[in-house]
Amino acid sequence: MSNRLLSCLLSTVLLTGCTALQASPKPAASLADDKSQIIGLWAMQALNEGQTTVADFTPDGQLVLHAFDCVKASQSPPDVMGYSVTDDGQVINMILPSKTLELKVLVFSPEFMQFTSRTDGMTIRYDFEKVDTIDSVCERYPALKAEQARIRPYAASDFVAAPAIPEHPGMERYAGTWGSDNVLMVTIARDASGGFYLSTPSDQNWHYLYNDVRWVGDVLHFQRYTYSDNEAMFRSPKHRLQTPTSLEPMPNGRLREDFILNGDPYMSTLTRMK
């Protein structure tokens, strides 16, 4: 089985990826009552960096995986393996030549299933929906056009940088280089005229821009934008990503960072780095 196809099927829903679409409530069902309910075509509910997988569970115990690159309108050769469902209906086994992967079923109905797998010490969740055909599977994703438009080089008009911080009392609480788990996140430094601005150094793949910098009380709000010049990174959810972010001083000398990613709120604590 190709690593590319397996990684597309076992797509991670984390900060580095997209939040999975919420499934509509479905009638409860159990594979323990009738294992044949799994037979048929099941497609990933959401695109993973422009890609999807259709899993074909056949009556004779074969699992055929079809991988599609919907952005490029291409399809990889299918991978074939075995599968089995445990008697209690709680685990689907993907039977590979060298190992068996256990998919733990969280939710199952005749039209939707959700399961998890543990890969490299990480629990990953997958959402699949029943489909009638694989011929036009890419057409079922409303986000495809936006994804096709996103996977292109950054243009100056995409995000106009304006990192200057308006004057505010007590800037010593904010000034410095800040990071989390020894990873540099943001620097607040003085410019040549004595004012302050936001920055993050570019690395091998990523550039960081800021604008819409403003104060709400003592909380510094701004938009952070990331992009890459490396075409191989254009598919990453981080490419051309705009993130509403705020920084708030904490009593222990740290900064609380709040940001919105894919519509969901996240929080981290930043510490001054030496």
C-alpha positions, -999 to 999 in steps of 0.1 A, spaced: 0 0 0 14 34 -9 24 58 19 7 86 0 -27 68 -1 -25 56 35 -16 91 47 -46 105 27 -69 81 44 -54 85 78 -56 123 76 -49 142 109 -74 168 121 -51 190 142 -38 226 143 -19 218 112 -48 206 93 -85 215 87 -113 209 113 -134 180 102 -170 189 91 -196 181 118 -217 151 109 -254 154 108 -272 134 135 -279 99 121 -299 70 135 -279 48 157 -268 15 142 -244 -13 150 -221 -33 128 -225 -61 154 -262 -65 143 -253 -67 106 -217 -65 94 -228 -63 58 -239 -27 65 -203 -17 58 -203 -30 23 -202 -3 -4 -184 30 -12 -174 54 16 -158 88 9 -140 111 32 -164 138 45 -140 167 40 -110 172 16 -75 168 31 -53 194 15 -73 190 -17 -72 152 -16 -98 126 -7 -101 88 -4 -129 65 -13 -130 32 5 -148 4 -12 -157 -24 12 -166 -55 -9 -187 -85 1 -157 -108 -3 -136 -91 24 -116 -68 2 -110 -32 9 -101 -11 -22 -88 24 -16 -91 50 -43 -71 82 -38 -81 114 -57 -63 147 -60 -93 169 -66 -72 201 -71 -53 184 -100 -82 163 -111 -61 132 -110 -65 97 -95 -38 73 -82 -39 35 -89 -61 18 -63 -47 -1 -34 -62 -35 -24 -61 -51 10 -83 -72 32 -106 -61 60 -126 -77 88 -151 -64 114 -150 -77 149 -180 -95 163 -189 -66 186 -188 -42 156 -165 -19 174 -133 -24 153 -126 -25 116 -93 -42 108 -74 -31 77 -53 -61 69 -20 -52 52 7 -76 41 30 -66 69 5 -55 97 -31 -50 106 -44 -15 115 -73 -13 139 -99 14 132 -121 19 163 -157 27 154 -171 57 173 -203 63 153 -219 41 127 -251 44 106 -259 31 71 -249 65 57 -221 78 80 -193 63 101 -167 79 123 -136 60 136 -102 65 151 -68 50 147 -36 53 166 -7 62 144 28 72 157 14 76 192 -13 100 180 -51 93 179 -66 104 146 -103 107 138 -119 101 104 -153 109 91 -167 90 61 -200 92 42 -217 66 20 -217 75 -17 -232 59 -47 -203 63 -72 -167 74 -72 -168 88 -107 -177 124 -96 -165 122 -60 -147 155 -61 -178 173 -71 -194 166 -37 -170 190 -19 -182 226 -17 -147 237 -5 -130 225 -37 -131 258 -56 -117 277 -25 -89 251 -21 -80 253 -58 -77 291 -55 -57 288 -23 -30 266 -37 -10 292 -55 19 316 -48 14 345 -24 7 378 -41 13 412 -24 -24 420 -27 -34 390 -7 -23 405 26 -9 440 30 16 440 59 12 468 86 30 455 117 34 488 136 18 487 171 -1 519 182 13 536 212 3 521 245 15 525 281 36 498 298 51 484 266 78 468 286 53 441 295 50 432 258 84 439 244 107 409 237 109 376 218 81 352 228 78 314 224 61 283 234 80 250 241 112 267 229 96 275 195 97 312 186 62 326 180 64 364 178 88 393 185 77 427 197 107 451 190 114 488 185 119 502 150 143 530 140 119 557 151 114 542 185 80 527 179 71 490 183 62 464 157 53 427 154 76 402 135 85 366 133 116 355 114 112 336 82 124 300 83 132 275 55 96 273 44 74 300 60 70 337 60 49 357 86 31 390 81 10 411 104 -17 438 101 -49 452 117 -28 458 149 -50 475 176 -56 477 213 -87 466 232 -78 477 267 -45 460 275 -50 432 250 -31 435 217 -52 423 187 -39 416 152 -41 394 121 -13 370 115 -7 357 79 16 328 69 27 318 35 54 298 17 75 304 -14 81 266 -16 56 252 -41 57 218 -22 42 236 8 13 252 -10 -10 224 0 -3 229 37 -32 244 56 -6 270 68 -1 284 33 -19 317 28 -35 313 62 -49 344 81 -53 340 118 -70 365 141 -48 366 172 -45 385 205 -19 388 232 -27 396 268 -1 401 297 -4 376 326 5 382 362 35 358 360 52 378 333 40 356 304 16 364 276 -16 347 269 -21 341 232 -56 335 218 -63 328 182 -91 315 159 -83 286 136 -110 273 112 -136 290 133 -125 274 166 -108 292 195 -74 282 208 -52 294 236 -15 291 245 9 306 270 40 324 257 72 329 276 100 353 269 129 336 252 165 345 258 
